[in-house]
């Protein structure tokens, strides 16, 4: 009788590679995307490897096309693909100057494109956090709502930077009528 194997989407922990998600199942190995190490193959009998949460248990081995489809889905979920967000035309080539009150201190000049990229990265990471909170199986609905409200307030705190975005559809939006700016 064949043994059941953890399927695609199972969450795992490896002593050396950290947390990851199974994206493919081979005869003797799992293909795993580790958060900090990327895609690696791990032997199913590796003593440093542990399945934390099993999804899609199966006796089947996945095909390459199924692995590719699963990998794309997981990369989107974990923020591996981020959309291209255009900077407003008037800011292209501009600089942001942070001038201390004490004029004897040197000001800090940052290209607007660099600062904008960091703002977009914060937004993308908040979206991933939002997805992880909503999909978390151990949080109660009340905890999810409370955390979601906190994330919404974070978005609201970032609305000042909406002036940098070319298109309004990319703007941050917090609570309507809230006190955050």
Biotite code that builds the C-alpha atoms (Angstrom):
import biotite.structure as struc

atoms = struc.array([
    struc.Atom([0.000, 0.000, 0.000], chain_id="A", res_id=1, res_name="UNK", atom_name="CA", element="C"),
    struc.Atom([1.321, 3.446, -0.947], chain_id="A", res_id=2, res_name="UNK", atom_name="CA", element="C"),
    struc.Atom([1.902, 6.098, 1.694], chain_id="A", res_id=3, res_name="UNK", atom_name="CA", element="C"),
    struc.Atom([0.037, 9.430, 1.637], chain_id="A", res_id=4, res_name="UNK", atom_name="CA", element="C"),
    struc.Atom([2.224, 12.445, 0.913], chain_id="A", res_id=5, res_name="UNK", atom_name="CA", element="C"),
    struc.Atom([1.729, 16.078, 1.837], chain_id="A", res_id=6, res_name="UNK", atom_name="CA", element="C"),
    struc.Atom([0.411, 17.892, -1.211], chain_id="A", res_id=7, res_name="UNK", atom_name="CA", element="C"),
    struc.Atom([0.913, 21.227, -2.863], chain_id="A", res_id=8, res_name="UNK", atom_name="CA", element="C"),
    struc.Atom([0.152, 24.080, -0.492], chain_id="A", res_id=9, res_name="UNK", atom_name="CA", element="C"),
    struc.Atom([1.287, 22.220, 2.640], chain_id="A", res_id=10, res_name="UNK", atom_name="CA", element="C"),
    struc.Atom([3.224, 24.417, 5.039], chain_id="A", res_id=11, res_name="UNK", atom_name="CA", element="C"),
    struc.Atom([6.580, 23.093, 6.187], chain_id="A", res_id=12, res_name="UNK", atom_name="CA", element="C"),
    struc.Atom([9.508, 23.930, 8.436], chain_id="A", res_id=13, res_name="UNK", atom_name="CA", element="C"),
    struc.Atom([13.136, 22.964, 7.815], chain_id="A", res_id=14, res_name="UNK", atom_name="CA", element="C"),
    struc.Atom([15.849, 23.345, 10.468], chain_id="A", res_id=15, res_name="UNK", atom_name="CA", element="C"),
    struc.Atom([18.259, 24.997, 8.004], chain_id="A", res_id=16, res_name="UNK", atom_name="CA", element="C"),
    struc.Atom([15.983, 26.601, 5.408], chain_id="A", res_id=17, res_name="UNK", atom_name="CA", element="C"),
    struc.Atom([13.167, 27.905, 7.644], chain_id="A", res_id=18, res_name="UNK", atom_name="CA", element="C"),
    struc.Atom([9.452, 28.036, 6.751], chain_id="A", res_id=19, res_name="UNK", atom_name="CA", element="C"),
    struc.Atom([8.161, 27.164, 3.307], chain_id="A", res_id=20, res_name="UNK", atom_name="CA", element="C"),
    struc.Atom([5.321, 25.861, 1.161], chain_id="A", res_id=21, res_name="UNK", atom_name="CA", element="C"),
    struc.Atom([5.310, 22.692, -0.925], chain_id="A", res_id=22, res_name="UNK", atom_name="CA", element="C"),
    struc.Atom([4.907, 23.569, -4.604], chain_id="A", res_id=23, res_name="UNK", atom_name="CA", element="C"),
    struc.Atom([5.630, 20.168, -6.116], chain_id="A", res_id=24, res_name="UNK", atom_name="CA", element="C"),
    struc.Atom([5.745, 16.485, -5.203], chain_id="A", res_id=25, res_name="UNK", atom_name="CA", element="C"),
    struc.Atom([8.247, 14.109, -6.768], chain_id="A", res_id=26, res_name="UNK", atom_name="CA", element="C"),
    struc.Atom([8.810, 10.438, -6.106], chain_id="A", res_id=27, res_name="UNK", atom_name="CA", element="C"),
    struc.Atom([11.351, 10.926, -3.280], chain_id="A", res_id=28, res_name="UNK", atom_name="CA", element="C"),
    struc.Atom([11.422, 14.706, -2.811], chain_id="A", res_id=29, res_name="UNK", atom_name="CA", element="C"),
    struc.Atom([9.237, 17.699, -2.230], chain_id="A", res_id=30, res_name="UNK", atom_name="CA", element="C"),
    struc.Atom([9.792, 20.870, -4.238], chain_id="A", res_id=31, res_name="UNK", atom_name="CA", element="C"),
    struc.Atom([9.469, 23.658, -1.681], chain_id="A", res_id=32, res_name="UNK", atom_name="CA", element="C"),
    struc.Atom([9.514, 27.440, -1.875], chain_id="A", res_id=33, res_name="UNK", atom_name="CA", element="C"),
    struc.Atom([11.248, 28.666, 1.268], chain_id="A", res_id=34, res_name="UNK", atom_name="CA", element="C"),
    struc.Atom([10.601, 32.273, 2.263], chain_id="A", res_id=35, res_name="UNK", atom_name="CA", element="C"),
    struc.Atom([14.285, 33.137, 2.641], chain_id="A", res_id=36, res_name="UNK", atom_name="CA", element="C"),
    struc.Atom([15.966, 30.514, 0.434], chain_id="A", res_id=37, res_name="UNK", atom_name="CA", element="C"),
    struc.Atom([13.809, 30.280, -2.691], chain_id="A", res_id=38, res_name="UNK", atom_name="CA", element="C"),
    struc.Atom([12.893, 27.015, -4.425], chain_id="A", res_id=39, res_name="UNK", atom_name="CA", element="C"),
    struc.Atom([14.700, 23.880, -3.185], chain_id="A", res_id=40, res_name="UNK", atom_name="CA", element="C"),
    struc.Atom([14.154, 20.133, -3.365], chain_id="A", res_id=41, res_name="UNK", atom_name="CA", element="C"),
    struc.Atom([14.046, 18.344, -0.008], chain_id="A", res_id=42, res_name="UNK", atom_name="CA", element="C"),
    struc.Atom([14.106, 14.587, 0.484], chain_id="A", res_id=43, res_name="UNK", atom_name="CA", element="C"),
    struc.Atom([10.834, 13.307, 1.967], chain_id="A", res_id=44, res_name="UNK", atom_name="CA", element="C"),
    struc.Atom([12.796, 11.451, 4.664], chain_id="A", res_id=45, res_name="UNK", atom_name="CA", element="C"),
    struc.Atom([15.039, 14.392, 5.650], chain_id="A", res_id=46, res_name="UNK", atom_name="CA", element="C"),
    struc.Atom([15.140, 14.395, 9.495], chain_id="A", res_id=47, res_name="UNK", atom_name="CA", element="C"),
    struc.Atom([15.502, 18.212, 9.552], chain_id="A", res_id=48, res_name="UNK", atom_name="CA", element="C"),
    struc.Atom([12.202, 18.615, 7.684], chain_id="A", res_id=49, res_name="UNK", atom_name="CA", element="C"),
    struc.Atom([8.723, 18.758, 9.230], chain_id="A", res_id=50, res_name="UNK", atom_name="CA", element="C"),
    struc.Atom([5.262, 19.198, 7.700], chain_id="A", res_id=51, res_name="UNK", atom_name="CA", element="C"),
    struc.Atom([3.395, 21.722, 9.869], chain_id="A", res_id=52, res_name="UNK", atom_name="CA", element="C"),
    struc.Atom([0.074, 21.808, 8.031], chain_id="A", res_id=53, res_name="UNK", atom_name="CA", element="C"),
    struc.Atom([-0.975, 19.305, 5.403], chain_id="A", res_id=54, res_name="UNK", atom_name="CA", element="C"),
    struc.Atom([-2.926, 20.349, 2.313], chain_id="A", res_id=55, res_name="UNK", atom_name="CA", element="C"),
    struc.Atom([-4.097, 18.144, -0.548], chain_id="A", res_id=56, res_name="UNK", atom_name="CA", element="C"),
    struc.Atom([-2.749, 14.840, 0.777], chain_id="A", res_id=57, res_name="UNK", atom_name="CA", element="C"),
    struc.Atom([-2.199, 12.470, -2.110], chain_id="A", res_id=58, res_name="UNK", atom_name="CA", element="C"),
    struc.Atom([-0.420, 9.366, -3.326], chain_id="A", res_id=59, res_name="UNK", atom_name="CA", element="C"),
    struc.Atom([0.092, 10.963, -6.730], chain_id="A", res_id=60, res_name="UNK", atom_name="CA", element="C"),
    struc.Atom([3.189, 12.689, -8.040], chain_id="A", res_id=61, res_name="UNK", atom_name="CA", element="C"),
    struc.Atom([2.551, 16.128, -9.559], chain_id="A", res_id=62, res_name="UNK", atom_name="CA", element="C"),
    struc.Atom([3.253, 16.922, -13.196], chain_id="A", res_id=63, res_name="UNK", atom_name="CA", element="C"),
    struc.Atom([5.481, 19.797, -14.306], chain_id="A", res_id=64, res_name="UNK", atom_name="CA", element="C"),
    struc.Atom([2.528, 21.901, -15.515], chain_id="A", res_id=65, res_name="UNK", atom_name="CA", element="C"),
    struc.Atom([0.770, 21.446, -12.177], chain_id="A", res_id=66, res_name="UNK", atom_name="CA", element="C"),
    struc.Atom([3.937, 22.538, -10.379], chain_id="A", res_id=67, res_name="UNK", atom_name="CA", element="C"),
    struc.Atom([4.266, 25.618, -12.590], chain_id="A", res_id=68, res_name="UNK", atom_name="CA", element="C"),
    struc.Atom([0.643, 26.578, -11.981], chain_id="A", res_id=69, res_name="UNK", atom_name="CA", element="C"),
    struc.Atom([1.028, 26.071, -8.241], chain_id="A", res_id=70, res_name="UNK", atom_name="CA", element="C"),
    struc.Atom([4.282, 28.024, -8.137], chain_id="A", res_id=71, res_name="UNK", atom_name="CA", element="C"),
    struc.Atom([2.690, 31.006, -9.864], chain_id="A", res_id=72, res_name="UNK", atom_name="CA", element="C"),
    struc.Atom([-0.226, 30.912, -7.419], chain_id="A", res_id=73, res_name="UNK", atom_name="CA", element="C"),
    struc.Atom([2.101, 30.748, -4.409], chain_id="A", res_id=74, res_name="UNK", atom_name="CA", element="C"),
    struc.Atom([4.395, 33.484, -5.707], chain_id="A", res_id=75, res_name="UNK", atom_name="CA", element="C"),
    struc.Atom([1.404, 35.779, -6.150], chain_id="A", res_id=76, res_name="UNK", atom_name="CA", element="C"),
    struc.Atom([0.220, 34.941, -2.627], chain_id="A", res_id=77, res_name="UNK", atom_name="CA", element="C"),
    struc.Atom([3.630, 35.557, -1.069], chain_id="A", res_id=78, res_name="UNK", atom_name="CA", element="C"),
    struc.Atom([4.246, 38.746, -2.999], chain_id="A", res_id=79, res_name="UNK", atom_name="CA", element="C"),
    struc.Atom([6.718, 37.327, -5.516], chain_id="A", res_id=80, res_name="UNK", atom_name="CA", element="C"),
    struc.Atom([5.018, 39.282, -8.287], chain_id="A", res_id=81, res_name="UNK", atom_name="CA", element="C"),
    struc.Atom([4.223, 42.901, -7.737], chain_id="A", res_id=82, res_name="UNK", atom_name="CA", element="C"),
    struc.Atom([2.419, 45.043, -10.227], chain_id="A", res_id=83, res_name="UNK", atom_name="CA", element="C"),
    struc.Atom([4.186, 47.928, -11.893], chain_id="A", res_id=84, res_name="UNK", atom_name="CA", element="C"),
    struc.Atom([3.030, 51.112, -10.207], chain_id="A", res_id=85, res_name="UNK", atom_name="CA", element="C"),
    struc.Atom([3.937, 54.294, -12.102], chain_id="A", res_id=86, res_name="UNK", atom_name="CA", element="C"),
    struc.Atom([5.323, 57.348, -10.358], chain_id="A", res_id=87, res_name="UNK", atom_name="CA", element="C"),
    struc.Atom([3.590, 60.641, -11.150], chain_id="A", res_id=88, res_name="UNK", atom_name="CA", element="C"),
    struc.Atom([5.256, 62.366, -14.129], chain_id="A", res_id=89, res_name="UNK", atom_name="CA", element="C"),
    struc.Atom([6.060, 65.535, -12.209], chain_id="A", res_id=90, res_name="UNK", atom_name="CA", element="C"),
    struc.Atom([8.202, 63.568, -9.723], chain_id="A", res_id=91, res_name="UNK", atom_name="CA", element="C"),
    struc.Atom([10.364, 61.671, -12.245], chain_id="A", res_id=92, res_name="UNK", atom_name="CA", element="C"),
    struc.Atom([13.982, 62.765, -11.823], chain_id="A", res_id=93, res_name="UNK", atom_name="CA", element="C"),
    struc.Atom([13.097, 64.742, -8.698], chain_id="A", res_id=94, res_name="UNK", atom_name="CA", element="C"),
    struc.Atom([14.746, 64.653, -5.289], chain_id="A", res_id=95, res_name="UNK", atom_name="CA", element="C"),
    struc.Atom([13.389, 64.693, -1.784], chain_id="A", res_id=96, res_name="UNK", atom_name="CA", element="C"),
    struc.Atom([15.345, 66.890, 0.630], chain_id="A", res_id=97, res_name="UNK", atom_name="CA", element="C"),
    struc.Atom([15.285, 66.283, 4.379], chain_id="A", res_id=98, res_name="UNK", atom_name="CA", element="C"),
    struc.Atom([16.609, 69.505, 5.891], chain_id="A", res_id=99, res_name="UNK", atom_name="CA", element="C"),
    struc.Atom([17.440, 69.492, 9.625], chain_id="A", res_id=100, res_name="UNK", atom_name="CA", element="C"),
    struc.Atom([16.490, 72.549, 11.682], chain_id="A", res_id=101, res_name="UNK", atom_name="CA", element="C"),
    struc.Atom([20.147, 72.927, 12.670], chain_id="A", res_id=102, res_name="UNK", atom_name="CA", element="C"),
    struc.Atom([21.725, 74.433, 9.540], chain_id="A", res_id=103, res_name="UNK", atom_name="CA", element="C"),
    struc.Atom([25.172, 73.183, 10.563], chain_id="A", res_id=104, res_name="UNK", atom_name="CA", element="C"),
    struc.Atom([23.963, 69.635, 9.908], chain_id="A", res_id=105, res_name="UNK", atom_name="CA", element="C"),
    struc.Atom([24.053, 68.198, 6.404], chain_id="A", res_id=106, res_name="UNK", atom_name="CA", element="C"),
    struc.Atom([20.665, 67.659, 4.708], chain_id="A", res_id=107, res_name="UNK", atom_name="CA", element="C"),
    struc.Atom([19.748, 64.244, 3.297], chain_id="A", res_id=108, res_name="UNK", atom_name="CA", element="C"),
    struc.Atom([18.798, 64.090, -0.372], chain_id="A", res_id=109, res_name="UNK", atom_name="CA", element="C"),
    struc.Atom([16.940, 61.043, -1.710], chain_id="A", res_id=110, res_name="UNK", atom_name="CA", element="C"),
    struc.Atom([15.816, 60.495, -5.319], chain_id="A", res_id=111, res_name="UNK", atom_name="CA", element="C"),
    struc.Atom([12.012, 60.478, -5.414], chain_id="A", res_id=112, res_name="UNK", atom_name="CA", element="C"),
    struc.Atom([12.077, 57.223, -7.439], chain_id="A", res_id=113, res_name="UNK", atom_name="CA", element="C"),
    struc.Atom([13.959, 55.446, -4.604], chain_id="A", res_id=114, res_name="UNK", atom_name="CA", element="C"),
    struc.Atom([11.578, 56.766, -1.952], chain_id="A", res_id=115, res_name="UNK", atom_name="CA", element="C"),
    struc.Atom([8.545, 55.896, -4.099], chain_id="A", res_id=116, res_name="UNK", atom_name="CA", element="C"),
    struc.Atom([9.825, 52.334, -4.596], chain_id="A", res_id=117, res_name="UNK", atom_name="CA", element="C"),
    struc.Atom([10.043, 51.907, -0.819], chain_id="A", res_id=118, res_name="UNK", atom_name="CA", element="C"),
    struc.Atom([6.490, 53.213, -0.360], chain_id="A", res_id=119, res_name="UNK", atom_name="CA", element="C"),
    struc.Atom([5.210, 50.745, -2.988], chain_id="A", res_id=120, res_name="UNK", atom_name="CA", element="C"),
    struc.Atom([7.090, 47.908, -1.245], chain_id="A", res_id=121, res_name="UNK", atom_name="CA", element="C"),
    struc.Atom([5.429, 48.820, 2.066], chain_id="A", res_id=122, res_name="UNK", atom_name="CA", element="C"),
    struc.Atom([2.038, 48.739, 0.334], chain_id="A", res_id=123, res_name="UNK", atom_name="CA", element="C"),
    struc.Atom([2.764, 45.342, -1.236], chain_id="A", res_id=124, res_name="UNK", atom_name="CA", element="C"),
    struc.Atom([3.884, 43.900, 2.099], chain_id="A", res_id=125, res_name="UNK", atom_name="CA", element="C"),
    struc.Atom([0.760, 45.211, 3.808], chain_id="A", res_id=126, res_name="UNK", atom_name="CA", element="C"),
    struc.Atom([-1.311, 43.427, 1.146], chain_id="A", res_id=127, res_name="UNK", atom_name="CA", element="C"),
    struc.Atom([0.539, 40.147, 1.784], chain_id="A", res_id=128, res_name="UNK", atom_name="CA", element="C"),
    struc.Atom([0.047, 40.594, 5.533], chain_id="A", res_id=129, res_name="UNK", atom_name="CA", element="C"),
    struc.Atom([-3.648, 41.192, 4.894], chain_id="A", res_id=130, res_name="UNK", atom_name="CA", element="C"),
    struc.Atom([-3.888, 37.958, 2.877], chain_id="A", res_id=131, res_name="UNK", atom_name="CA", element="C"),
    struc.Atom([-2.064, 35.999, 5.559], chain_id="A", res_id=132, res_name="UNK", atom_name="CA", element="C"),
    struc.Atom([-4.333, 37.334, 8.308], chain_id="A", res_id=133, res_name="UNK", atom_name="CA", element="C"),
    struc.Atom([-7.477, 36.559, 6.297], chain_id="A", res_id=134, res_name="UNK", atom_name="CA", element="C"),
    struc.Atom([-6.258, 33.057, 5.445], chain_id="A", res_id=135, res_name="UNK", atom_name="CA", element="C"),
    struc.Atom([-4.924, 32.182, 8.900], chain_id="A", res_id=136, res_name="UNK", atom_name="CA", element="C"),
    struc.Atom([-6.628, 29.081, 10.219], chain_id="A", res_id=137, res_name="UNK", atom_name="CA", element="C"),
    struc.Atom([-5.879, 29.604, 13.930], chain_id="A", res_id=138, res_name="UNK", atom_name="CA", element="C"),
    struc.Atom([-7.159, 33.174, 14.274], chain_id="A", res_id=139, res_name="UNK", atom_name="CA", element="C"),
    struc.Atom([-10.761, 33.682, 15.305], chain_id="A", res_id=140, res_name="UNK", atom_name="CA", element="C"),
    struc.Atom([-13.007, 35.823, 13.096], chain_id="A", res_id=141, res_name="UNK", atom_name="CA", element="C"),
    struc.Atom([-12.905, 38.538, 15.768], chain_id="A", res_id=142, res_name="UNK", atom_name="CA", element="C"),
    struc.Atom([-9.084, 38.524, 15.781], chain_id="A", res_id=143, res_name="UNK", atom_name="CA", element="C"),
    struc.Atom([-9.045, 38.694, 11.974], chain_id="A", res_id=144, res_name="UNK", atom_name="CA", element="C"),
    struc.Atom([-11.394, 41.698, 11.996], chain_id="A", res_id=145, res_name="UNK", atom_name="CA", element="C"),
    struc.Atom([-9.310, 43.482, 14.653], chain_id="A", res_id=146, res_name="UNK", atom_name="CA", element="C"),
    struc.Atom([-6.076, 42.892, 12.755], chain_id="A", res_id=147, res_name="UNK", atom_name="CA", element="C"),
    struc.Atom([-7.722, 43.917, 9.479], chain_id="A", res_id=148, res_name="UNK", atom_name="CA", element="C"),
    struc.Atom([-8.861, 47.197, 11.050], chain_id="A", res_id=149, res_name="UNK", atom_name="CA", element="C"),
    struc.Atom([-5.318, 47.858, 12.243], chain_id="A", res_id=150, res_name="UNK", atom_name="CA", element="C"),
    struc.Atom([-3.952, 47.212, 8.735], chain_id="A", res_id=151, res_name="UNK", atom_name="CA", element="C"),
    struc.Atom([-6.591, 49.594, 7.326], chain_id="A", res_id=152, res_name="UNK", atom_name="CA", element="C"),
    struc.Atom([-5.388, 52.273, 9.760], chain_id="A", res_id=153, res_name="UNK", atom_name="CA", element="C"),
    struc.Atom([-1.821, 51.675, 8.501], chain_id="A", res_id=154, res_name="UNK", atom_name="CA", element="C"),
    struc.Atom([-3.057, 52.337, 4.954], chain_id="A", res_id=155, res_name="UNK", atom_name="CA", element="C"),
    struc.Atom([-4.717, 55.505, 6.243], chain_id="A", res_id=156, res_name="UNK", atom_name="CA", element="C"),
    struc.Atom([-1.441, 56.695, 7.762], chain_id="A", res_id=157, res_name="UNK", atom_name="CA", element="C"),
    struc.Atom([0.187, 56.418, 4.334], chain_id="A", res_id=158, res_name="UNK", atom_name="CA", element="C"),
    struc.Atom([-2.367, 58.513, 2.395], chain_id="A", res_id=159, res_name="UNK", atom_name="CA", element="C"),
    struc.Atom([0.010, 61.502, 2.538], chain_id="A", res_id=160, res_name="UNK", atom_name="CA", element="C"),
    struc.Atom([2.106, 59.768, -0.112], chain_id="A", res_id=161, res_name="UNK", atom_name="CA", element="C"),
    struc.Atom([-0.773, 59.436, -2.610], chain_id="A", res_id=162, res_name="UNK", atom_name="CA", element="C"),
    struc.Atom([0.533, 62.590, -4.305], chain_id="A", res_id=163, res_name="UNK", atom_name="CA", element="C"),
    struc.Atom([3.432, 60.486, -5.679], chain_id="A", res_id=164, res_name="UNK", atom_name="CA", element="C"),
    struc.Atom([1.223, 58.037, -7.612], chain_id="A", res_id=165, res_name="UNK", atom_name="CA", element="C"),
    struc.Atom([0.388, 58.695, -11.259], chain_id="A", res_id=166, res_name="UNK", atom_name="CA", element="C"),
    struc.Atom([-2.959, 56.877, -11.115], chain_id="A", res_id=167, res_name="UNK", atom_name="CA", element="C"),
    struc.Atom([-5.585, 57.265, -8.416], chain_id="A", res_id=168, res_name="UNK", atom_name="CA", element="C"),
    struc.Atom([-6.343, 53.511, -8.494], chain_id="A", res_id=169, res_name="UNK", atom_name="CA", element="C"),
    struc.Atom([-2.988, 52.903, -6.749], chain_id="A", res_id=170, res_name="UNK", atom_name="CA", element="C"),
    struc.Atom([-3.652, 55.318, -3.879], chain_id="A", res_id=171, res_name="UNK", atom_name="CA", element="C"),
    struc.Atom([-3.683, 54.289, -0.245], chain_id="A", res_id=172, res_name="UNK", atom_name="CA", element="C"),
    struc.Atom([-7.113, 54.386, 1.369], chain_id="A", res_id=173, res_name="UNK", atom_name="CA", element="C"),
    struc.Atom([-7.772, 54.173, 5.083], chain_id="A", res_id=174, res_name="UNK", atom_name="CA", element="C"),
    struc.Atom([-10.979, 54.350, 7.047], chain_id="A", res_id=175, res_name="UNK", atom_name="CA", element="C"),
    struc.Atom([-13.476, 56.728, 5.495], chain_id="A", res_id=176, res_name="UNK", atom_name="CA", element="C"),
    struc.Atom([-13.913, 59.712, 7.783], chain_id="A", res_id=177, res_name="UNK", atom_name="CA", element="C"),
    struc.Atom([-11.187, 58.439, 10.126], chain_id="A", res_id=178, res_name="UNK", atom_name="CA", element="C"),
    struc.Atom([-8.693, 60.587, 11.999], chain_id="A", res_id=179, res_name="UNK", atom_name="CA", element="C"),
    struc.Atom([-5.587, 59.102, 10.329], chain_id="A", res_id=180, res_name="UNK", atom_name="CA", element="C"),
    struc.Atom([-3.846, 61.154, 7.644], chain_id="A", res_id=181, res_name="UNK", atom_name="CA", element="C"),
])
